[in-house]
Amino acid sequence: MRRYILTGAPGAGKTSILRLLEARGYGVIEEAAIAVIARAHARGEAEPWTRASFRDEIVALQRSSQAAAAAVAADIQFFDRSPVCTYALARYLGYPVPASLSAEISRITRDQFYERHVFFIRNLGFCEPTAARRISFAESLVFERIHEDSYRGFGYQLVEIPAGGLAGRVSGIQRRIAELTGNQLPGAPGEPVRCDSERHPTRSAPHRTGCSAPPGAVERDEAVRGTGPDGPAMTPSP
């Protein structure tokens, strides 16, 4: 079984991509953060991301989703975000990385739970707010960059899916999957995809096992946001 992560900027069209991948027969595992936020809103909690236990709840749900994924009858599965995204969220909000998250990232790295190629869904040029996505487009770009730095810092190789039509983006993912697995998969010609090795042919990213921030990432992001660790708490999500 091959497990691929889909991640990227909030509002980049990730959910629509996952729905079409599911319709084409792939296994899809839903995002944990959205579920945690929805549960909190249902019980009247307006901003669950402001409490420390929010990250722990996401990690716990991600673990249970991983276990449930074993029962999904699909050789290829797509996960809507991963614990590395939860790490990026903690960094974005200026919160410390909880021990549960540090342990989870160490575990998925040690066990190679996810494929090293991660599909990075690029922004569409705007970000539409929702009840769970209270973030401006400018802020979503900062969050996008933190994700990019985090995944590369932990040794993942990004396969970029640029803005474009839904069918073309999904077909682009299918083409890349065919290249990675050696299988010939059906699908119309899609949007171009780029891999880290194509963008940075001399890059050799380390396979990180700890949870310290990639060098300089937090400082750069805070400079863009114009705030320090005590900056405004927002909840980016897809």
Secondary structure in CASP SS format (residue, H / E / C, confidence):
PFRMAT SS
TARGET T0000
AUTHOR 0000-0000-0000
METHOD secondary structure of the structure
MODEL  1
M C 1.00
R E 1.00
R E 1.00
Y E 1.00
I E 1.00
L E 1.00
T E 1.00
G E 1.00
A C 1.00
P C 1.00
G C 1.00
A C 1.00
G C 1.00
K H 1.00
T H 1.00
S H 1.00
I H 1.00
L H 1.00
R H 1.00
L H 1.00
L H 1.00
E H 1.00
A H 1.00
R C 1.00
G C 1.00
Y C 1.00
G E 1.00
V E 1.00
I E 1.00
E C 1.00
E C 1.00
A H 1.00
A H 1.00
I H 1.00
A H 1.00
V H 1.00
I H 1.00
A H 1.00
R H 1.00
A H 1.00
H H 1.00
A H 1.00
R C 1.00
G C 1.00
E C 1.00
A C 1.00
E C 1.00
P H 1.00
W H 1.00
T H 1.00
R C 1.00
A C 1.00
S H 1.00
F H 1.00
R H 1.00
D H 1.00
E H 1.00
I H 1.00
V H 1.00
A H 1.00
L H 1.00
Q H 1.00
R H 1.00
S H 1.00
S H 1.00
Q H 1.00
A H 1.00
A H 1.00
A H 1.00
A C 1.00
A C 1.00
V C 1.00
A C 1.00
A C 1.00
D C 1.00
I E 1.00
Q E 1.00
F E 1.00
F E 1.00
D E 1.00
R C 1.00
S C 1.00
P H 1.00
V H 1.00
C H 1.00
T H 1.00
Y H 1.00
A H 1.00
L H 1.00
A H 1.00
R H 1.00
Y H 1.00
L H 1.00
G C 1.00
Y C 1.00
P C 1.00
V C 1.00
P C 1.00
A H 1.00
S H 1.00
L H 1.00
S H 1.00
A H 1.00
E H 1.00
I H 1.00
S H 1.00
R H 1.00
I H 1.00
T H 1.00
R H 1.00
D H 1.00
Q C 1.00
F C 1.00
Y C 1.00
E C 1.00
R C 1.00
H E 1.00
V E 1.00
F E 1.00
F E 1.00
I E 1.00
R C 1.00
N C 1.00
L C 1.00
G C 1.00
F C 1.00
C C 1.00
E C 1.00
P C 1.00
T C 1.00
A C 1.00
A C 1.00
R C 1.00
R C 1.00
I C 1.00
S C 1.00
F H 1.00
A H 1.00
E H 1.00
S H 1.00
L H 1.00
V H 1.00
F H 1.00
E H 1.00
R H 1.00
I H 1.00
H H 1.00
E H 1.00
D H 1.00
S H 1.00
Y H 1.00
R H 1.00
G H 1.00
F C 1.00
G C 1.00
Y C 1.00
Q E 1.00
L E 1.00
V E 1.00
E E 1.00
I E 1.00
P C 1.00
A C 1.00
G C 1.00
G C 1.00
L H 1.00
A H 1.00
G H 1.00
R H 1.00
V H 1.00
S H 1.00
G H 1.00
I H 1.00
Q H 1.00
R H 1.00
R H 1.00
I H 1.00
A H 1.00
E H 1.00
L H 1.00
T H 1.00
G C 1.00
N C 1.00
Q C 1.00
L C 1.00
P C 1.00
G C 1.00
A C 1.00
P C 1.00
G C 1.00
E C 1.00
P C 1.00
V C 1.00
R E 1.00
C E 1.00
D H 1.00
S H 1.00
E H 1.00
R H 1.00
H C 1.00
P C 1.00
T C 1.00
R C 1.00
S C 1.00
A C 1.00
P C 1.00
H C 1.00
R C 1.00
T C 1.00
G C 1.00
C C 1.00
S C 1.00
A C 1.00
P C 1.00
P C 1.00
G C 1.00
A H 1.00
V H 1.00
E H 1.00
R H 1.00
D H 1.00
E H 1.00
A H 1.00
V H 1.00
R H 1.00
G C 1.00
T C 1.00
G C 1.00
P C 1.00
D C 1.00
G C 1.00
P C 1.00
A C 1.00
M C 1.00
T C 1.00
P C 1.00
S C 1.00
P C 1.00
END
